[in-house]
Amino acid sequence: MTKFKLFCFTLLITVVGSASAQEPNVHKKVQAALDWQLPRNDCKEPKIRGVGTGIIDEAGVTRRYDGVDSYQIGRFERQQKRWRSCVSEYKSGLLEDFTELKNSAQYGLTQQQADIILGKMALLQSALSSPDGFPPTPADH
C-alpha cells in the first residue's frame, strides 16, 4: 500500500505544476474533491446480550456462558454476517470515492488543493484499512 501512496502523491505533485495559480475557475471535479467528506457509516457491530466474556469454541464444541442459548448464538451469527456485508458495501463505496479523489488531479491543482485532497485520501485510506470502516480517532493511538 505504501507504493500506492507514493504513486498518488507523485501524481498529485506533478499535476500541481501544470495548474495555473492565477486561474480563479476550478474544475467541477476538483471542486467536488475539495468538498468531499467521509460518508456516514451506519453499520453497527452486533453484540450478544448477557455475555461478558464471549463464546469460546474449543475443538468444535461451543461453550455458552451467562445463559446464552443456541438461538441467541445463531441470531448473533446472522447479525454478524449482515454487519460484515454492510461494512464491505461501505468500503466499496469508499474505494470509489478514493478513485474519484485521485482522478481529480488530472484537471490541475494548486499546492493548497493538492494538500487538501491528499489529507482526504489519507483519511479514506485509514477508514479502508480499519476492520469496521471507521477511521481511528486520536484517542485510539
Secondary structure, DSSP 8 states (H G I E B T S, - for coil): -HHHHHHHHHHHHHHHHHS-TT-----HHHHHHHH-------------TT-SS--EEETTEEE--TT--HHHHHHHHHHHHHHHHHHHHHHHHHHHHHHHHHHGGGG---HHHHHHHHHHHHHHHHHHHSSSS----GGG-
